[in-house]
Amino acid sequence: MDSVTRVVIDGQQAFAIIGTVLWVMLRIGAMLVAMPMVGSRSVPARVRAMLALVLSMALAPILPPVPAWNGFDAAAVLTIARELAVGVVIGFLLRLIFEAGSMAGELIAQGTGLAFAQMSDPLRGGSSGVIGQWFYLLFGLMFFASNGHLALISLLVDSYKALPVGTALPDPHAMAALAPTLMLQLFRGALTLALPMTVAMLAMNLAFGVLAKAAPALHPMQFGLPVSLLLGLVLLTLFSGEMAGPVQRLFDTAFDSMRQVTM
């Protein structure tokens, strides 16, 4: 084999590797854009692109072969749309779990008197309550502390094996049937996190109501808000150590839903 032929073959192999990385990068990039924390506005798009490129280069050699590139025909456009849809679904299902945590924070804020404390939220866009933001950050810390990012990469690899690049999407009716069950589990998880503090704050408000009826001259409602705020922060500190179990169950629910959708 002469040098010219060797250069041509090496060039073809290089273009094939680049094409494989680009095909793999579609699903990974869509997932990173749709998932929480990494997909937020606080993370620059350049960082997400570099992360998607690094993951694609690392995973491409162990994934099933990708279809050959024949230009922007109808098949290529549909394949690109399918890859983006699968990545968005994976990231969006994980984002729903974080939104359940934010909803639990908003429910707690209603009882502690912090519902009016709104501030700009760079992780979600717009503004939200401080307790909701605290829960969002807590979910993020627990996700990375429990190696959720490694489990997400493992699930991504399994999704490529179950749905290789260029194959058709699973039955949409199965995905539609999953939505009601998933939403019920999310609401149940949010209420499970917020219920202890909500009941405690309700009991305290009832006590202040009875005190206001029994001794109106003391004006107990005037110091009811500071006391409820202080008690809410103390209870939130105490309950934060018991949230690992419910939060982990929510993460397990998200990963089970991802497996049902992509496999």
Wavefront OBJ file of the C-alpha trace (Angstrom):
o trace
v 0.000 0.000 0.000
v 1.541 3.289 -1.105
v 1.540 6.512 0.918
v -1.246 8.154 -1.116
v -3.655 5.263 -0.503
v -2.763 5.231 3.188
v -3.534 8.952 3.467
v -6.903 8.491 1.734
v -7.857 5.649 4.059
v -6.792 7.607 7.132
v -8.839 10.570 5.945
v -11.912 8.418 5.459
v -11.500 6.930 8.940
v -11.122 10.392 10.441
v -14.310 11.638 8.766
v -16.135 8.482 9.903
v -15.059 9.118 13.511
v -16.184 12.746 13.306
v -19.541 11.676 11.875
v -20.030 9.128 14.648
v -19.247 11.709 17.338
v -21.673 14.191 15.789
v -24.476 11.624 15.648
v -23.914 10.683 19.290
v -23.658 14.335 20.280
v -27.235 15.043 19.185
v -28.912 12.992 21.914
v -26.384 13.968 24.594
v -26.565 17.664 23.753
v -30.371 17.683 23.816
v -30.333 15.936 27.194
v -27.880 18.465 28.657
v -30.007 21.370 27.449
v -33.223 19.944 28.931
v -31.874 18.595 32.237
v -31.763 20.698 35.431
v -28.648 22.370 36.846
v -26.477 21.843 33.754
v -29.231 23.045 31.422
v -29.905 26.224 33.391
v -29.094 29.729 32.206
v -26.325 30.021 34.760
v -24.254 27.479 32.788
v -22.924 29.000 29.526
v -23.898 27.293 26.290
v -20.202 26.905 25.446
v -19.692 24.793 28.578
v -22.646 22.558 27.686
v -21.315 22.146 24.140
v -17.858 21.184 25.415
v -19.379 18.728 27.897
v -21.531 17.154 25.168
v -18.477 16.844 22.914
v -16.357 15.215 25.627
v -19.100 12.727 26.532
v -19.712 11.915 22.879
v -16.038 11.249 22.243
v -15.851 9.039 25.336
v -19.005 7.026 24.602
v -18.866 6.754 20.798
v -16.434 3.757 20.706
v -18.681 1.577 22.902
v -22.003 2.399 21.242
v -23.698 0.615 18.325
v -22.727 1.788 14.826
v -24.428 4.868 13.468
v -26.006 5.174 9.992
v -23.864 6.348 7.100
v -24.171 10.022 6.190
v -25.795 10.523 2.773
v -26.583 14.222 2.989
v -29.593 16.094 4.319
v -32.292 13.841 2.942
v -35.612 13.031 4.593
v -34.192 10.056 6.479
v -31.354 12.150 7.949
v -33.739 14.914 9.057
v -36.078 12.425 10.753
v -33.140 10.708 12.449
v -31.877 14.037 13.801
v -35.371 14.883 15.078
v -35.658 11.484 16.780
v -32.281 11.861 18.493
v -33.157 15.322 19.757
v -36.549 14.090 20.992
v -35.035 11.193 22.960
v -32.455 13.475 24.577
v -35.052 16.099 25.494
v -37.335 13.458 27.046
v -34.515 12.093 29.230
v -33.517 15.542 30.451
v -37.106 16.711 30.920
v -38.049 13.723 33.087
v -35.157 14.527 35.389
v -36.157 18.192 35.457
v -39.638 17.212 36.638
v -38.134 15.688 39.780
v -36.387 18.956 40.609
v -39.608 20.854 39.984
v -41.333 18.549 42.476
v -38.757 19.632 45.043
v -39.420 23.278 44.228
v -43.146 22.681 44.653
v -42.494 21.190 48.093
v -40.527 24.325 48.974
v -43.378 26.561 47.846
v -45.851 24.591 49.985
v -43.595 24.984 53.000
v -43.170 28.697 52.295
v -46.940 29.173 52.475
v -46.982 27.972 56.068
v -43.836 29.708 57.274
v -44.739 33.141 55.941
v -41.951 33.199 53.355
v -44.228 33.006 50.332
v -43.709 36.734 49.733
v -39.900 36.342 49.651
v -39.309 36.148 45.912
v -35.973 36.594 44.189
v -34.373 36.030 40.815
v -33.695 32.365 40.138
v -30.854 31.817 37.618
v -31.258 28.036 37.743
v -34.889 27.982 36.616
v -35.309 31.346 34.933
v -37.589 34.074 36.240
v -38.239 34.457 39.952
v -39.247 31.980 42.659
v -39.423 31.696 46.429
v -36.301 31.329 48.500
v -37.478 28.024 50.025
v -38.187 26.644 46.553
v -34.688 27.639 45.432
v -33.221 26.010 48.546
v -34.985 22.745 47.724
v -33.816 22.975 44.117
v -30.198 23.317 45.245
v -30.687 20.543 47.806
v -31.907 18.196 45.074
v -28.886 19.110 42.956
v -26.436 18.401 45.776
v -28.115 15.075 46.554
v -28.144 14.144 42.863
v -24.388 14.559 42.465
v -23.588 13.237 45.959
v -25.462 9.992 45.248
v -23.649 9.560 41.890
v -26.794 10.379 39.965
v -24.696 11.791 37.126
v -22.956 8.426 36.721
v -26.304 6.627 36.734
v -27.535 9.079 34.097
v -24.561 8.335 31.842
v -25.137 4.585 32.309
v -28.802 5.003 31.393
v -27.779 7.044 28.354
v -25.520 4.222 27.158
v -28.344 1.722 27.672
v -30.683 3.976 25.676
v -28.274 3.869 22.722
v -28.224 0.077 22.922
v -32.024 -0.148 23.128
v -32.651 2.667 20.621
v -29.617 2.930 18.333
v -29.194 5.986 16.163
v -31.482 5.696 13.148
v -34.115 3.409 14.679
v -37.762 4.321 15.182
v -39.072 5.723 18.434
v -41.027 3.450 20.824
v -44.800 3.340 20.876
v -46.104 6.846 21.731
v -49.161 5.339 23.424
v -46.887 3.760 26.050
v -45.290 7.145 26.686
v -48.716 8.784 27.013
v -49.860 6.097 29.457
v -46.790 6.774 31.598
v -47.569 10.487 32.078
v -50.494 10.213 34.576
v -48.647 7.724 36.787
v -45.500 9.826 36.766
v -47.311 13.043 37.633
v -49.137 11.281 40.486
v -45.834 10.056 41.893
v -44.304 13.533 41.589
v -47.171 15.199 43.447
v -47.066 12.479 46.084
v -43.334 12.960 46.548
v -43.689 16.735 46.849
v -46.442 16.368 49.453
v -44.367 13.804 51.345
v -41.534 16.309 51.655
v -43.762 19.225 52.630
v -46.317 17.444 54.839
v -44.369 17.324 58.160
v -43.598 21.034 58.175
v -47.027 21.942 56.841
v -48.747 20.069 59.674
v -46.408 21.596 62.260
v -47.013 25.125 61.005
v -50.769 24.500 60.846
v -50.766 23.400 64.485
v -48.845 26.535 65.463
v -51.266 28.793 63.564
v -54.214 27.083 65.262
v -52.557 27.675 68.628
v -52.162 31.374 67.853
v -55.789 31.511 66.699
v -57.009 30.001 69.973
v -54.764 32.398 71.921
v -56.173 35.357 69.992
v -59.713 34.312 70.945
v -58.851 33.616 74.565
v -56.755 36.729 75.235
v -57.270 39.311 72.472
v -55.614 42.020 74.586
v -52.242 40.289 74.137
v -52.407 40.777 70.353
v -50.811 37.378 69.650
v -51.160 37.772 65.896
v -48.643 40.615 65.943
v -45.777 38.329 66.897
v -47.255 35.297 65.139
v -45.359 35.938 61.895
v -41.880 36.249 63.493
v -42.474 33.154 65.600
v -43.751 31.128 62.621
v -40.792 32.270 60.552
v -38.275 31.316 63.232
v -39.984 28.002 63.965
v -40.187 27.218 60.243
v -36.447 27.743 59.770
v -35.661 25.601 62.831
v -37.940 22.787 61.594
v -36.497 23.028 58.101
v -33.016 22.592 59.573
v -34.138 19.556 61.581
v -36.056 17.931 58.732
v -33.306 18.434 56.157
v -31.422 15.450 57.551
v -34.434 13.191 56.929
v -34.995 14.126 53.296
v -32.457 11.751 51.764
v -34.885 8.819 51.588
v -37.835 10.613 49.904
v -35.525 12.450 47.502
v -33.781 9.211 46.524
v -37.159 7.608 45.837
v -38.018 10.507 43.536
v -34.754 10.011 41.663
v -35.494 6.287 41.340
v -38.916 7.182 39.934
v -37.306 9.429 37.332
v -34.807 6.789 36.227
v -37.503 4.103 36.047
v -39.570 6.419 33.836
v -36.568 7.073 31.600
v -35.996 3.346 31.168
v -39.647 2.781 30.260
v -39.532 5.543 27.671
v -36.190 4.713 26.051
v -36.181 0.903 26.266
l 1 2 3 4 5 6 7 8 9 10 11 12 13 14 15 16 17 18 19 20 21 22 23 24 25 26 27 28 29 30 31 32 33 34 35 36 37 38 39 40 41 42 43 44 45 46 47 48 49 50 51 52 53 54 55 56 57 58 59 60 61 62 63 64 65 66 67 68 69 70 71 72 73 74 75 76 77 78 79 80 81 82 83 84 85 86 87 88 89 90 91 92 93 94 95 96 97 98 99 100 101 102 103 104 105 106 107 108 109 110 111 112 113 114 115 116 117 118 119 120 121 122 123 124 125 126 127 128 129 130 131 132 133 134 135 136 137 138 139 140 141 142 143 144 145 146 147 148 149 150 151 152 153 154 155 156 157 158 159 160 161 162 163 164 165 166 167 168 169 170 171 172 173 174 175 176 177 178 179 180 181 182 183 184 185 186 187 188 189 190 191 192 193 194 195 196 197 198 199 200 201 202 203 204 205 206 207 208 209 210 211 212 213 214 215 216 217 218 219 220 221 222 223 224 225 226 227 228 229 230 231 232 233 234 235 236 237 238 239 240 241 242 243 244 245 246 247 248 249 250 251 252 253 254 255 256 257 258 259 260 261 262 263
